[in-house]
Amino acid sequence: MPPKPPQCIKPGCIIKYLKETLFFSLLLNYHARRTEYAEANRGKEILERYRTGEPSPKNIWQAIHANLKLKCPVCRKYNIDPLLFRENKHEESIR
């Protein structure tokens, strides 16, 4: 769901709304790219999270990271973290 408009004109309310809007747009971008990638690789073996969308990013940094991984073909193929160039330990425990 898109974020609700700010209920006040205080800077804190507006900043919170801007953060929620940024996260919402990053999440929409992630799911659009993920769906496009899954459809393009329908017959190939890809990670299940790209087919189902779960687990979905929960905050801005996770959404940025997920979008970077979708953009980088080497990162998708080998499940490499594009920021640290190491495998994500959390994703190993999911497998």
Stockholm file with secondary structure:
# STOCKHOLM 1.0

chainA/1-95         MPPKPPQCIKPGCIIKYLKETLFFSLLLNYHARRTEYAEANRGKEILERYRTGEPSPKNIWQAIHANLKLKCPVCRKYNIDPLLFRENKHEESIR
#=GR chainA/1-95 SS CCCCCCSSCSHHHHHHHHHHHHHHHHHHHHHHHHHHHHHHTTTSCCCHHHHHCCSCCCSHHHHHHHHHHHHCHHHHHHTBCTTTSSBCHHHHHHC
#=GC SS_cons        CCCCCCSSCSHHHHHHHHHHHHHHHHHHHHHHHHHHHHHHTTTSCCCHHHHHCCSCCCSHHHHHHHHHHHHCHHHHHHTBCTTTSSBCHHHHHHC
//
